[in-house]
Amino acid sequence: MTSSARRRLPQALLAIVACVLATLGLGLASAVGGPASPVVPTGTTGPGPDPDPELTARPGKGREGDRGTRVVRVKLRLSAPMAADGDVTYKLVPGSAKRGKDFKGRGGKVRLRAGQTKAKLPVKVRGDRRHERKRERLGVKLTKSSGVTIVRSRSSVTIIDDD
């Protein structure tokens, strides 16, 4: 080790000890019995902001009816109450249930209010008197959100033929 390196080593150790003591809330002078020196925090002191609540979508099901439109709801669950208002955008994806024939719409947006832990996403189901498959399905895909983290982005709706 060179002589200049030997001279810098105590200064480096002193800086490390000062950082450790500052992290513990102590000044260097108070650690050696002198008057306490003020500690100036550098960076954050404690946990950061709360993460956004996690959002999951649960499957929905309902009867189609003989005529008109019924609303089947997909349940949305949040892991914690919303701190502020937010929203989630969704798309309806045809499966054995066909758009226009069995259900209406392409998707939409659900508003989530501060303090809320549950919400429902509406899907308009078309009623008819045709004998069809006993159960038809369509997909629901959560695509965008604000104020929440989407954990389970895909769900489904089962339409039960009651003819």
Backbone hydrogen bonds, N-H to C=O, Kabsch-Sander energy under -0.5 kcal/mol:
donor,donor_aa,acceptor,acceptor_aa,energy
6,R,2,T,-2.0
7,R,3,S,-1.6
8,R,4,S,-1.6
9,L,5,A,-1.6
11,Q,7,R,-0.6
12,A,8,R,-2.2
13,L,9,L,-2.5
14,L,10,P,-2.5
15,A,11,Q,-2.1
16,I,12,A,-2.1
17,V,13,L,-2.7
18,A,14,L,-2.3
19,C,15,A,-2.0
20,V,16,I,-2.3
21,L,17,V,-2.6
22,A,18,A,-2.3
23,T,19,C,-2.1
24,L,20,V,-1.7
25,G,22,A,-1.0
26,L,21,L,-3.4
31,A,27,G,-1.3
32,V,28,L,-0.9
32,V,29,A,-0.6
33,G,30,S,-0.9
34,G,29,A,-2.9
40,V,38,P,-0.6
43,G,41,P,-0.5
46,G,44,T,-0.5
55,L,149,T,-3.0
56,T,77,R,-2.3
57,A,152,R,-0.9
58,R,75,K,-3.2
60,G,156,S,-2.5
62,G,158,T,-2.1
64,E,160,I,-2.0
70,R,125,V,-2.7
72,V,70,R,-0.6
72,V,123,V,-3.0
74,V,121,L,-2.6
75,K,73,R,-0.5
76,L,119,A,-3.3
77,R,56,T,-2.6
78,L,117,T,-2.7
79,S,54,E,-2.0
82,M,116,Q,-1.4
86,G,112,L,-3.0
87,D,146,S,-1.3
88,V,110,V,-2.0
89,T,144,K,-2.8
90,Y,108,G,-2.7
91,K,141,K,-2.3
92,L,106,R,-2.6
93,V,139,G,-3.1
95,G,97,A,-1.6
95,G,137,R,-0.6
97,A,137,R,-2.8
100,G,103,F,-3.3
101,K,98,K,-0.6
102,D,98,K,-3.2
103,F,98,K,-1.3
104,K,124,K,-2.5
108,G,90,Y,-1.8
110,V,88,V,-2.8
112,L,86,G,-3.1
115,G,82,M,-2.9
116,Q,113,R,-2.1
119,A,76,L,-2.0
121,L,74,V,-2.9
123,V,72,V,-2.3
124,K,104,K,-0.6
125,V,70,R,-3.6
125,V,123,V,-0.6
126,R,102,D,-2.2
127,G,68,G,-3.2
128,D,65,G,-1.8
132,E,130,R,-0.7
136,E,159,I,-2.4
138,L,157,V,-1.8
139,G,93,V,-3.6
140,V,155,S,-2.3
141,K,91,K,-2.6
142,L,153,S,-3.3
143,T,89,T,-2.9
143,T,141,K,-0.5
144,K,89,T,-1.0
146,S,87,D,-2.4
149,T,53,P,-2.9
150,I,148,V,-0.5
151,V,55,L,-3.0
151,V,149,T,-0.5
152,R,55,L,-1.4
153,S,151,V,-0.6
155,S,140,V,-2.5
157,V,138,L,-2.5
158,T,60,G,-2.5
159,I,136,E,-3.6
159,I,157,V,-0.6
160,I,62,G,-2.6
160,I,158,T,-0.6
161,D,134,K,-2.7
161,D,159,I,-0.6
162,D,160,I,-0.5
